[in-house]
Amino acid sequence: MKKKIKIKIKLNGKTKNVDKNSKLSNIIKNFKIPLKKVAIELNEEIVDKKKLNKISLKTNDKIEIVHFIGGG
């Protein structure tokens, strides 16, 4: 059985170990992040949510997830 290779990423400032070649969509799913209520930034660039399945994560990628909060 092959051992999965892990890489380190930063998610909202916290170091996380994820499988190498993980897609950004897997991270969103694994951490139960509600897509409709967030903006996602990868290495300081806003990500188009339609492209989450196409983006493979690399070592030291920085992901910031910002939740929208209503109010007035």
LORODO-982234 format. One record per atom (N, C-alpha, C, O): x negated, y, z negated. Coordinates in steps of 0.001 Angstrom, whole numbers, plus 500000, padded with zeros to 6 digits. Example, Ala and Ser with C-alpha at 12.3 -4.5 7.8 and 13.67 -1.06 7.14 Angstrom:
486810494310492200/487700495500492200/486800496700492200/485764496681491535/487150497750492920/486330498940492860/487100500030492130/486591501138491961/
***
This chain:
499163498808500000/500000500000500000/499120501254500000/498192501377499200/499427502171500902/498643503403501003/498988504357499878/500152504530499518/497950504973499328/498163505999498311/498425507320499025/497694507696499941/499468508017498601/499783509301499235/498780510353498783/498439510457497605/498327511117499747/497385512192499459/498180513415499012/499173513791499634/497725514024497925/498393515208497383/497580516453497693/496353516408497776/498283517562497860/497637518861498003/498212519790496945/499296519544496414/497485520852496642/497955521844495668/498496523050496409/497872523572497333/499670523477495981/500256524712496489/500634525566495291/500629525086494157/500954526803495530/501488527651494462/502933527951494795/503244528428495886/503819527668493845/505239527949494002/505633528926492909/505641528584491726/505960530142493316/506287531216492369/505233531338491266/505557531471490086/503953531287491688/502856531500490755/502405530271489990/501409530338489269/503104529145490121/502741527929489403/502158526906490368/502704526676491447/501048526294489973/500422525282490821/501254524008490800/501635523520489736/501529523481491971/502291522229492120/501500521289493016/500823521732493944/501586519997492742/501002518985493622/502114518406494474/503130517945493953/501921518431495786/502916517887496712/502207516968497698/500991517047497868/502970516103498342/502400515213499343/501836516018500506/502431517001500949/500674515582500993/500092516220502177/501094516087503323/501776515068503436/501183517086504152/502122517139505285/503576517295504861/504477517060505666/503823517688503612/505197517990503191/505700519163504005/504946520081504327/506962519125504331/507600520242505025/508127521218503977/508446520827502854/508211522462504347/508749523476503438/510178523117503051/510596523388501925/510932522513503964/512316522117503662/512371521083502535/513312521093501740/511363520179502452/511332519179501376/511158519851500014/511782519450499032/510319520859499966/510081521573498708/511372522250498250/511732522188497075/512054522887499179/513312523563498860/514311522541498302/514988522800497307/514391521388498952/515315520337498518/514914519758497158/515756519613496272/513625519428496994/513136518805495755/513324519691494537/513582519192493442/513198520989494713/513343521899493576/514759522479493485/515010523417492728/515677521907494267/517102522275494224/517315523786494316/518005524385493491/516715524374495324/516811525819495523/517989526116496464/518032525598497579/518934526939496024/520107527257496862/519725528204498005/519514529397497785/519639527671499205/519154528433500362/519908529720500640/519314530711501065/521219529711500403/522026530891500727/521713532083499825/522024533222500172/521104531828498678/520901532900497707/519437533287497523/519091533934496534/518567532898498466/517150533198498292/516510533719499580/517027533527500680/515376534379499403/514469534699500510/513200533906500226/512778533790499075/512594533362501275/511411532519501107/510231533169501813/510305533553502980/509141533277501065/507925533879501588/506823532830501536/506610532192500505/506125532656502649/504997531720502706/503761532533503067/503687533132504140/502785532544502149/501552533312502357/501844534756502765/501275535288503718/502746535361502009/503114536774502134/503870537124503411/503915538290503803/504465536125504063/505311536388505232/506670535748505026/506767534591504618/507728536511505312/509087535986505189/509282534859506201/508879534971507358/509902533779505748/510129532608506598/511560532617507122/512503532872506373/511713532337508410/513035532157509008/513568530812508512/512953529774508757/514696530826507824/515235529597507220/515527528511508257/515572527330507914/515723528894509511/515980527903510558/514731527095510884/514821526045511521/513564527576510450/512303526913510787/511711526105509630/510587525617509740/512439525956508530/511907525265507352/511458523840507656/510474523368507087/512172523148508554/511829521766508901/510553521666509715/509938520601509779/510150522764510336/508996522739511238/507704523179510555/506625523054511135/507802523691509335/506622524236508668/506025523195507721/506642522812506727/504806522743508053/504078521805507186/503209522613506235/502578523596506625/503188522180504981/502409522894503978/500951522451504009/500637521302504320/500064523397503678/498639523128503628/498129523477502237/498781524207501491/496970522954501899/496349523244500606/496278524748500378/495924525517501272/496619525140499172/496573526540498725/497609527454499362/497501528675499242/498616526892500039/499715527733500510/500392528359499302/500511527734498249/500834529601499467/501541530299498387/502977530527498825/503239531190499829/503896529970498062/505320530105498352/505945530948497250/505781530667496063/506654531970497658/507416532788496706/508875532693497105/509234532886498267/509698532397496134/511132532294496383/511821533340495521/511735533326494293/512507534249496204/513161535364495523/514662535155495562/515249535016496636/515283535133494392/516740534955494295/517428536306494400/516986537295493816/518523536329495160/519331537540495257/520251537584494051/520853536577493678/520354538753493446/521219538921492284/522182540062492584/521766541176492903/523478539766492477/524486540796492737/524635541702491528/524265541344490410/525161542834491765/525377543761490658/525733545132491193/525789545348492404/525964546026490303/526320547329490825/526121548425489863/526386549584490183/
***
